[in-house]
Amino acid sequence: MSEAGEVQHDMQQAVAGVEIIGRDSPEHRFSSRSIRSFVLRQGRMSEAQQRYLDDVLPKIGIDYRAAPLDLDAAFGRQAPKILEIGFGMGETTAKIAAAMPGHDFLGIEVHTPGVGALCKLIAEGGLANLRIMQHDAVEVMRDMIADGALAGVHVFFPDPWRKKRHFKRRIIQPDFVALIARKLAPGGYLHCATDWEDYAHWMLEVISAEPLLQNSADGFAPRPAHRPLTKFENRGLKLGHGVWDLVFRRRAA
């Protein structure tokens, strides 16, 4: 068995005892909440994305269920757990997981092409410390993640919903930040990043108002070493475009 094959086997074994393995059916995949932070868009799937989606997601995917998730059982070990909301095409997620093998990562994304792309990266990289959920992150956090269970939460480049009438759709809202804070262990962190300045200040104001969280910087933070630069971000920086990071930590109880 090849090294990649062994890792794939290990991933399958790691989640074999978890009841909620596999993919949600489309009719149950997404939230029935009246206000959502995402819009489902039709995206083209490449043949490779579809193949890896079909082959890999049943092994490392976790379905939504309104019941607590045993994260240690899902990963087959005890290790710090980091949750990423909206991983896009998964490039950054895969790089972080590869660079931090001592941590486990749960990535949440609603768009199927991105899920297929990350499945491909997981298989190619032999990443045994990464799981995927294709569901509304608010419901996952609310219904499945225990209080104090997470070492970190990543929210990188969420949709800024630029029109004022759409601000209510922004993922960073007081109630959701309070929910994230409850799910973080003392000392755990919330790391957000955006390339939209108005949204950056919105995030700073909303997160700063959460009493359970403390800013690790005086305002915006330098980009932490664990967040790699994407090609798109690097190109933007060369053109003078800004990127703003925020890192807040959960206060001791």
Backbone as numpy.savetxt, mean C-alpha at the origin, in Angstrom:
# Nx Ny Nz CAx CAy CAz Cx Cy Cz
14.61 -27.71 -8.51 13.77 -26.52 -8.51 14.65 -25.28 -8.51
14.32 -24.29 -9.38 15.10 -23.06 -9.43 14.86 -22.23 -8.19
15.75 -21.20 -7.99 15.60 -20.34 -6.83 14.26 -19.63 -6.85
13.87 -19.10 -8.03 12.58 -18.43 -8.13 11.45 -19.40 -7.85
11.60 -20.63 -8.33 10.56 -21.62 -8.09 10.45 -21.97 -6.63
11.58 -22.04 -5.93 11.55 -22.31 -4.50 10.84 -21.21 -3.74
11.11 -19.95 -4.14 10.46 -18.82 -3.47 8.96 -18.86 -3.72
8.58 -19.17 -4.95 7.15 -19.28 -5.27 6.51 -20.36 -4.42
7.20 -21.50 -4.26 6.68 -22.58 -3.43 6.54 -22.11 -1.98
7.56 -21.37 -1.49 7.51 -20.87 -0.12 6.34 -19.92 0.07
6.08 -19.07 -0.94 4.98 -18.12 -0.83 3.66 -18.87 -0.74
3.52 -19.90 -1.55 2.29 -20.67 -1.54 2.12 -21.37 -0.20
3.21 -21.92 0.34 3.12 -22.58 1.63 2.80 -21.59 2.73
3.34 -20.37 2.63 3.18 -19.39 3.70 1.73 -19.02 3.92
0.92 -18.99 2.85 -0.46 -18.57 3.00 -1.43 -19.76 2.96
-0.89 -20.96 2.95 -1.75 -22.12 2.79 -2.75 -22.27 3.93
-2.40 -21.77 5.12 -3.30 -21.91 6.24 -4.25 -20.75 6.44
-4.22 -19.77 5.55 -5.08 -18.61 5.66 -6.30 -18.82 4.79
-7.46 -18.64 5.36 -8.69 -18.95 4.65 -8.96 -18.02 3.49
-8.55 -16.76 3.63 -8.93 -15.75 2.65 -7.86 -15.56 1.59
-7.53 -16.62 0.90 -6.51 -16.58 -0.15 -7.19 -16.39 -1.50
-6.49 -15.73 -2.42 -6.96 -15.66 -3.80 -7.46 -14.29 -4.16
-8.36 -14.23 -5.13 -8.86 -12.95 -5.63 -10.31 -12.76 -5.24
-10.67 -11.52 -4.93 -12.08 -11.19 -4.78 -12.77 -11.38 -6.12
-14.02 -11.78 -6.08 -14.82 -11.72 -7.29 -15.12 -10.26 -7.59
-15.23 -9.89 -8.88 -15.40 -8.48 -9.22 -16.57 -7.82 -8.51
-17.67 -8.54 -8.32 -18.83 -7.92 -7.72 -18.64 -7.60 -6.24
-17.63 -8.18 -5.60 -17.38 -7.93 -4.19 -16.06 -7.19 -3.96
-15.35 -6.83 -5.03 -13.99 -6.33 -4.87 -13.92 -4.93 -4.30
-14.92 -4.10 -4.61 -14.78 -2.69 -4.30 -15.88 -2.20 -3.38
-15.60 -1.11 -2.74 -16.46 -0.58 -1.68 -17.80 -0.12 -2.20
-18.80 -0.23 -1.34 -20.10 0.33 -1.64 -20.26 1.70 -0.99
-19.17 2.24 -0.41 -19.24 3.56 0.19 -19.64 4.60 -0.85
-20.42 5.60 -0.44 -20.91 6.59 -1.40 -19.79 7.50 -1.90
-18.78 7.75 -1.07 -17.64 8.58 -1.47 -16.38 7.72 -1.45
-15.74 7.58 -2.59 -14.53 6.76 -2.68 -13.37 7.63 -3.14
-12.17 7.19 -2.82 -10.98 7.95 -3.19 -10.42 7.53 -4.54
-11.12 6.64 -5.21 -10.64 6.14 -6.50 -11.80 6.02 -7.47
-11.48 6.04 -8.75 -12.43 5.76 -9.82 -11.89 4.58 -10.60
-12.73 3.59 -10.81 -12.29 2.42 -11.57 -12.21 2.77 -13.05
-11.01 2.66 -13.58 -10.78 2.96 -14.99 -10.42 1.68 -15.74
-10.86 1.59 -16.96 -10.49 0.45 -17.78 -9.04 0.61 -18.22
-8.20 -0.32 -17.85 -6.80 -0.27 -18.25 -6.45 -1.49 -19.07
-5.56 -1.31 -20.00 -5.16 -2.43 -20.86 -4.20 -3.34 -20.12
-4.47 -4.61 -20.20 -3.59 -5.62 -19.60 -2.69 -6.19 -20.68
-1.40 -6.21 -20.42 -0.51 -6.90 -21.35 -0.66 -8.41 -21.16
-0.19 -9.16 -22.11 -0.27 -10.61 -21.98 0.51 -11.09 -20.77
1.67 -10.47 -20.53 2.48 -10.87 -19.38 1.77 -10.56 -18.07
1.17 -9.36 -17.98 0.45 -9.00 -16.77 -0.68 -9.97 -16.50
-1.42 -10.32 -17.55 -2.54 -11.25 -17.37 -2.04 -12.63 -16.95
-0.96 -13.07 -17.54 -0.42 -14.39 -17.20 0.04 -14.44 -15.75
0.77 -13.41 -15.32 1.24 -13.41 -13.94 0.09 -13.18 -12.96
-0.91 -12.41 -13.37 -2.09 -12.24 -12.53 -2.76 -13.59 -12.28
-2.91 -14.36 -13.34 -3.57 -15.66 -13.22 -2.73 -16.66 -12.44
-1.41 -16.60 -12.62 -0.54 -17.61 -12.01 -0.13 -17.27 -10.58
0.13 -15.99 -10.32 0.74 -15.60 -9.05 -0.28 -15.13 -8.02
-1.30 -14.37 -8.43 -2.20 -13.80 -7.44 -2.91 -14.86 -6.58
-3.32 -16.00 -7.15 -3.94 -17.01 -6.27 -3.00 -17.52 -5.18
-1.69 -17.34 -5.37 -0.72 -17.81 -4.38 -0.43 -16.76 -3.31
-0.45 -15.49 -3.69 -0.04 -14.45 -2.73 -1.12 -13.39 -2.50
-2.28 -13.56 -3.14 -3.37 -12.62 -2.95 -4.19 -12.95 -1.73
-4.73 -11.93 -1.09 -5.59 -12.10 0.07 -6.92 -11.40 -0.24
-8.00 -12.13 -0.13 -9.32 -11.57 -0.40 -9.81 -10.75 0.78
-10.63 -9.77 0.46 -11.29 -9.00 1.50 -12.35 -9.84 2.21
-12.40 -9.72 3.51 -13.48 -10.25 4.32 -13.59 -9.39 5.56
-14.81 -9.11 5.97 -15.04 -8.26 7.13 -14.77 -9.03 8.41
-13.51 -9.41 8.59 -13.07 -10.17 9.75 -11.59 -9.92 9.94
-11.08 -9.98 11.17 -9.66 -9.71 11.41 -8.75 -10.66 10.64
-7.68 -10.12 10.09 -6.69 -10.89 9.34 -5.49 -11.17 10.25
-5.09 -12.42 10.31 -3.88 -12.80 11.04 -2.70 -12.56 10.10
-2.03 -11.45 10.27 -0.94 -11.08 9.37 0.23 -12.04 9.46
0.55 -12.51 10.65 1.66 -13.47 10.78 1.35 -14.75 10.02
0.10 -15.22 10.09 -0.27 -16.42 9.34 -0.22 -16.17 7.84
-0.63 -14.97 7.42 -0.64 -14.65 5.99 0.76 -14.67 5.39
1.77 -14.30 6.21 3.15 -14.27 5.71 3.96 -15.45 6.19
3.42 -16.23 7.09 4.13 -17.41 7.57 5.27 -17.13 8.51
5.27 -15.95 9.13 6.35 -15.61 10.07 5.95 -14.38 10.87
6.72 -14.11 11.91 6.58 -12.88 12.67 7.64 -11.89 12.18
7.20 -10.74 11.73 8.09 -9.69 11.24 7.30 -8.39 11.22
7.97 -7.24 11.24 7.24 -5.96 11.14 6.43 -5.91 9.86
5.21 -5.43 9.96 4.30 -5.39 8.82 4.09 -3.95 8.36
4.26 -3.73 7.05 4.06 -2.41 6.45 3.00 -2.53 5.37
2.05 -1.63 5.39 0.94 -1.65 4.44 1.08 -0.47 3.49
0.93 -0.73 2.19 0.99 0.34 1.19 -0.37 0.49 0.54
-0.84 1.71 0.47 -2.14 2.03 -0.10 -1.95 2.60 -1.49
-2.44 1.90 -2.51 -2.36 2.38 -3.87 -0.98 2.27 -4.45
-0.54 1.03 -4.77 0.84 0.86 -5.23 1.03 1.08 -6.72
-0.03 1.45 -7.44 0.13 1.75 -8.87 0.58 0.54 -9.66
1.68 0.67 -10.38 2.23 -0.44 -11.15 3.22 -1.28 -10.35
3.45 -0.91 -9.10 4.17 -1.78 -8.17 5.67 -1.69 -8.19
6.26 -0.84 -9.03 7.72 -0.80 -9.14 8.37 -0.39 -7.82
7.86 0.68 -7.21 8.42 1.14 -5.94 8.20 0.11 -4.84
7.01 -0.47 -4.80 6.68 -1.49 -3.80 7.64 -2.65 -3.86
7.89 -3.14 -5.05 8.80 -4.29 -5.22 10.22 -3.93 -4.81
10.68 -2.73 -5.16 12.03 -2.31 -4.79 12.18 -2.21 -3.28
11.18 -1.66 -2.60 11.25 -1.53 -1.15 11.25 -2.90 -0.49
10.37 -3.79 -0.95 10.30 -5.13 -0.37 11.61 -5.88 -0.57
12.23 -5.71 -1.75 13.50 -6.38 -2.01 14.61 -5.84 -1.11
14.56 -4.54 -0.84 15.61 -3.91 -0.03 15.42 -4.14 1.46
14.22 -4.58 1.87 13.91 -4.76 3.29 13.35 -6.17 3.53
14.16 -7.20 3.33 13.66 -8.57 3.44 13.22 -8.96 4.85
13.62 -8.20 5.85 13.22 -8.48 7.21 11.85 -7.94 7.57
11.20 -7.23 6.63 9.86 -6.69 6.84 8.90 -7.37 5.86
7.64 -7.43 6.25 6.59 -7.95 5.38 5.74 -6.79 4.88
5.30 -6.87 3.61 4.59 -5.78 2.97 3.26 -6.27 2.42
2.20 -5.54 2.73 0.88 -5.80 2.20 0.51 -4.62 1.31
0.44 -4.86 0.00 0.11 -3.81 -0.96 -1.35 -3.87 -1.35
-1.99 -2.71 -1.39 -3.40 -2.62 -1.75 -3.53 -1.76 -3.00
-4.24 -2.29 -4.00 -4.45 -1.56 -5.25 -5.75 -2.06 -5.87
-6.53 -1.15 -6.45 -7.80 -1.56 -7.05 -7.70 -1.83 -8.54
-6.69 -1.28 -9.21 -6.63 -1.37 -10.66 -5.90 -2.64 -11.10
-6.57 -3.43 -11.91 -6.08 -4.76 -12.26 -4.75 -4.75 -13.01
-4.50 -3.85 -13.97 -3.18 -3.87 -14.62 -2.03 -3.70 -13.64
-2.20 -2.83 -12.64 -1.16 -2.65 -11.64 -0.95 -3.89 -10.80
-2.05 -4.57 -10.46 -1.94 -5.82 -9.70 -1.18 -6.86 -10.52
-1.50 -6.97 -11.81 -0.78 -7.91 -12.67 0.69 -7.57 -12.79
0.99 -6.25 -12.88 2.39 -5.83 -13.00 3.18 -6.18 -11.75
2.57 -5.97 -10.57 3.29 -6.30 -9.34 3.43 -7.81 -9.18
2.44 -8.57 -9.59 2.57 -10.03 -9.57 3.79 -10.47 -10.39
3.99 -9.84 -11.53 5.14 -10.15 -12.38 6.45 -9.83 -11.65
6.51 -8.67 -11.01 7.72 -8.27 -10.28 7.99 -9.20 -9.10
6.94 -9.63 -8.42 7.11 -10.55 -7.30 7.70 -11.87 -7.77
7.16 -12.39 -8.87 7.66 -13.66 -9.39 9.10 -13.54 -9.89
9.38 -12.48 -10.62 10.73 -12.31 -11.17 11.76 -12.05 -10.08
11.34 -11.35 -9.01 12.27 -11.04 -7.94 12.29 -12.05 -6.82
11.40 -13.05 -6.88 11.33 -14.04 -5.81 11.02 -13.40 -4.47
10.07 -12.47 -4.45 9.78 -11.69 -3.25 8.78 -12.43 -2.37
9.28 -13.09 -1.34 8.42 -13.88 -0.46 7.79 -13.03 0.63
8.17 -11.76 0.74 7.68 -10.90 1.83 6.65 -9.88 1.36
5.92 -10.22 0.29 4.98 -9.27 -0.29 3.67 -9.99 -0.60
2.56 -9.41 -0.15 1.22 -9.91 -0.43 0.41 -8.78 -1.05
-0.67 -9.14 -1.74 -1.49 -8.17 -2.46 -2.95 -8.33 -2.06
-3.62 -7.18 -1.92 -5.08 -7.16 -1.81 -5.62 -6.21 -2.87
-6.65 -6.63 -3.58 -7.29 -5.80 -4.59 -8.68 -5.43 -4.06
-8.69 -4.38 -3.25 -9.92 -3.97 -2.59 -9.77 -2.53 -2.11
-10.86 -1.95 -1.67 -10.86 -0.60 -1.11 -10.04 -0.59 0.17
-9.00 0.26 0.21 -8.08 0.28 1.35 -8.78 0.71 2.64
-9.78 1.58 2.54 -10.48 2.03 3.74 -11.16 0.84 4.42
-11.82 -0.01 3.63 -12.50 -1.16 4.21 -11.51 -2.18 4.75
-10.40 -2.37 4.05 -9.38 -3.30 4.54 -8.85 -2.84 5.89
-8.49 -1.58 5.98 -7.96 -1.05 7.24 -9.00 -1.14 8.35
-10.22 -0.79 8.03 -11.29 -0.75 9.04 -11.65 -2.15 9.55
-11.76 -3.11 8.63 -12.36 -4.40 8.97 -11.36 -5.52 9.21
-10.13 -5.40 8.69 -9.23 -6.55 8.69 -7.94 -6.35 9.47
-7.53 -5.11 9.67 -6.25 -4.85 10.34 -6.48 -4.53 11.81
-5.83 -5.27 12.68 -5.99 -5.05 14.12 -5.32 -3.75 14.55
-5.85 -3.15 15.58 -5.22 -1.95 16.15 -3.80 -2.29 16.60
-2.86 -1.40 16.29 -1.47 -1.58 16.71 -0.71 -2.65 15.96
-1.24 -3.12 14.82 -0.63 -4.24 14.12 0.47 -3.84 13.14
0.53 -2.57 12.76 1.41 -2.16 11.66 2.62 -1.38 12.15
3.76 -1.68 11.52 4.98 -0.90 11.77 5.03 0.34 10.90
4.28 0.34 9.80 4.30 1.49 8.90 3.17 1.43 7.90
2.81 2.60 7.36 1.83 2.73 6.28 2.41 3.68 5.25
2.40 3.26 3.99 2.89 4.10 2.88 1.71 4.55 2.03
1.67 5.83 1.73 0.68 6.39 0.79 1.47 7.27 -0.17
1.89 6.69 -1.29 2.77 7.40 -2.22 1.99 7.87 -3.45
2.00 9.17 -3.68 1.42 9.79 -4.87 -0.03 9.39 -5.11
-0.89 9.59 -4.10 -2.31 9.32 -4.30 -2.92 10.36 -5.22
-4.07 10.03 -5.77 -4.78 10.97 -6.64 -5.05 12.26 -5.87
-4.60 13.43 -6.39 -4.78 14.68 -5.64 -6.19 15.25 -5.72
-7.00 14.74 -6.64 -8.36 15.28 -6.80 -8.30 16.81 -6.74
-7.83 17.40 -7.83 -7.43 18.81 -7.83 -8.60 19.79 -7.76
-9.77 19.42 -8.26 -10.90 20.34 -8.24 -11.48 20.40 -6.83
-11.82 21.60 -6.41 -12.28 21.79 -5.03 -13.50 20.93 -4.71
-14.38 20.76 -5.67 -15.58 19.97 -5.39 -15.27 18.49 -5.20
-14.04 18.10 -5.56 -13.62 16.71 -5.40 -12.72 16.48 -4.19
-12.45 17.54 -3.42 -11.55 17.38 -2.27 -12.05 16.29 -1.32
-13.36 16.10 -1.24 -13.92 15.08 -0.35 -13.49 13.67 -0.75
-12.98 13.51 -1.97 -12.53 12.19 -2.44 -11.07 11.91 -2.10
-10.35 12.89 -1.63 -8.95 12.66 -1.29 -8.84 11.61 -0.18
-7.89 10.69 -0.34 -7.74 9.60 0.62 -7.32 10.11 1.99
-6.51 11.17 2.01 -6.07 11.72 3.29 -7.15 12.66 3.82
-7.96 12.10 4.72 -9.04 12.81 5.39 -8.91 12.57 6.89
-9.43 13.47 7.72 -9.25 13.30 9.18 -9.67 11.94 9.70
-10.82 11.43 9.27 -11.29 10.14 9.79 -10.37 9.00 9.39
-9.88 9.04 8.15 -9.01 7.95 7.70 -7.64 8.04 8.36
-7.14 9.23 8.57 -5.86 9.38 9.27 -6.00 8.87 10.70
-7.12 9.14 11.34 -7.35 8.62 12.70 -7.37 7.10 12.69
-7.97 6.51 11.65 -8.00 5.05 11.52 -6.60 4.50 11.34
-5.80 5.11 10.47 -4.42 4.67 10.27 -3.66 4.75 11.58
-3.83 5.84 12.31 -3.10 6.01 13.57 -3.41 4.89 14.55
-4.66 4.44 14.58 -5.03 3.35 15.49 -4.38 2.04 15.09
-4.17 1.85 13.81 -3.62 0.59 13.32 -2.09 0.52 13.49
-1.45 1.67 13.70 -0.01 1.71 13.88 0.37 1.33 15.31
1.44 0.57 15.43 2.02 0.31 16.75 2.71 1.58 17.23
2.85 1.78 18.55 3.62 2.92 19.04 5.00 2.98 18.39
5.36 4.13 17.86 6.61 4.27 17.12 6.48 3.97 15.64
5.37 3.35 15.23 5.14 3.10 13.82 4.93 4.40 13.06
5.07 4.36 11.74 5.06 5.61 10.98 4.04 5.60 9.85
3.59 6.78 9.50 2.81 7.04 8.30 3.66 7.89 7.38
3.94 7.37 6.19 4.78 8.08 5.21 3.93 8.37 3.98
3.72 9.65 3.69 2.99 10.09 2.50 3.94 10.86 1.59
3.68 10.78 0.31 4.46 11.55 -0.66 3.52 11.99 -1.78
3.73 13.22 -2.28 2.94 13.74 -3.38 3.77 14.71 -4.19
3.41 14.86 -5.45 4.06 15.84 -6.31 3.11 17.00 -6.64
2.04 17.10 -5.85 1.07 18.18 -6.03 1.10 19.05 -4.79
1.61 20.28 -4.92 1.91 21.11 -3.74 0.67 21.40 -2.90
-0.44 21.68 -3.53 -1.66 21.96 -2.77 -2.04 20.76 -1.91
-1.94 19.59 -2.48 -2.27 18.38 -1.72 -1.26 18.14 -0.60
0.00 18.48 -0.85 1.02 18.33 0.18 0.65 19.15 1.42
0.22 20.39 1.22 -0.16 21.23 2.36 -1.45 20.73 3.00
-2.37 20.20 2.18 -3.58 19.57 2.72 -3.19 18.42 3.64
-2.31 17.54 3.16 -1.86 16.40 3.96 -1.23 16.87 5.27
-0.35 17.87 5.17 0.34 18.35 6.36 -0.65 18.87 7.40
-1.65 19.61 6.94 -2.64 20.16 7.87 -3.48 19.06 8.50
-3.96 18.12 7.68 -4.85 17.07 8.18 -4.10 16.13 9.13
-2.91 15.68 8.74 -2.19 14.73 9.57 -1.70 15.38 10.86
-1.29 16.64 10.77 -0.81 17.34 11.97 -1.90 17.48 13.02
-3.15 17.45 12.59 -4.27 17.61 13.52 -4.61 16.32 14.26
-4.01 15.19 13.85 -4.29 13.92 14.50 -3.46 13.79 15.78
-4.11 13.73 16.96 -3.36 13.76 18.21 -2.48 12.54 18.46
-2.76 11.41 17.80 -1.95 10.22 18.02 -0.65 10.22 17.21
-0.51 11.18 16.29 0.64 11.21 15.41 1.50 12.45 15.67
2.81 12.27 15.52 3.77 13.36 15.72 4.65 13.48 14.50
4.81 14.68 14.00 5.64 14.91 12.83 7.10 14.62 13.17
7.77 13.88 12.28 9.18 13.57 12.50 10.09 14.71 12.03
9.50 15.71 11.38 10.28 16.83 10.85 9.55 18.13 11.19
10.20 19.22 10.90 9.57 20.53 11.06 8.88 20.87 9.75
7.69 20.33 9.56 7.00 20.48 8.29 7.22 19.26 7.42
7.67 19.48 6.18 7.91 18.37 5.28 9.25 17.71 5.59
9.34 16.41 5.29 10.53 15.64 5.62 11.40 15.42 4.39
12.70 15.25 4.58 13.53 14.78 3.46 13.05 13.41 3.01
13.26 13.10 1.75 12.85 11.78 1.26 13.58 10.69 2.03
12.86 9.81 2.74 13.53 8.73 3.46 14.24 7.78 2.50
15.29 7.17 2.98 16.09 6.29 2.13 15.30 5.11 1.61
14.25 4.71 2.34 13.52 3.52 1.90 12.63 3.79 0.69
12.36 5.06 0.36 11.53 5.34 -0.81 12.41 5.68 -2.00
12.51 4.77 -2.97 13.37 5.03 -4.13 12.75 6.05 -5.07
13.59 6.74 -5.81 13.11 7.65 -6.84 12.59 6.85 -8.03
11.42 7.21 -8.53 10.93 6.60 -9.76 11.49 7.37 -10.96
11.44 6.76 -12.13 11.89 7.45 -13.33 11.08 8.71 -13.57
9.78 8.62 -13.36 8.89 9.78 -13.56 9.26 10.90 -12.58
9.47 10.54 -11.31 9.81 11.54 -10.31 11.16 12.17 -10.60
12.13 11.37 -10.97 13.46 11.89 -11.26 13.42 12.86 -12.44
12.63 12.53 -13.45 12.49 13.42 -14.60 11.86 14.73 -14.17
10.84 14.65 -13.31 10.19 15.85 -12.83 11.11 16.74 -12.01
11.92 16.11 -11.18 12.86 16.89 -10.36 13.86 17.63 -11.23
14.30 17.00 -12.31 15.24 17.65 -13.22 14.60 18.85 -13.92
13.27 18.82 -14.05 12.55 19.93 -14.66 12.12 20.98 -13.64
12.51 20.76 -12.39 12.20 21.72 -11.35 10.89 21.49 -10.62
10.26 20.35 -10.87 9.01 20.04 -10.19 9.29 19.56 -8.77
8.41 19.84 -7.88 8.63 19.48 -6.48 8.01 18.15 -6.11
8.55 17.52 -5.08 7.97 16.34 -4.45 8.06 16.56 -2.95
6.97 16.29 -2.25 6.90 16.54 -0.82 6.64 15.24 -0.07
7.49 14.95 0.91 7.33 13.78 1.78 6.90 14.22 3.16
6.07 13.42 3.79 5.67 13.63 5.18 5.83 12.32 5.92
6.47 12.36 7.08 6.65 11.17 7.90 6.23 11.50 9.33
5.14 10.87 9.74 4.62 11.05 11.10 4.73 9.73 11.85
4.99 9.80 13.14 5.10 8.60 13.95 4.01 8.55 15.01
3.61 7.32 15.30 2.59 7.08 16.31 3.18 7.33 17.69
2.50 8.17 18.43 2.94 8.46 19.78 2.74 7.23 20.67
3.50 7.16 21.74 3.31 6.09 22.71 1.93 6.22 23.34
1.32 5.08 23.61 -0.03 5.10 24.20 0.00 5.74 25.58
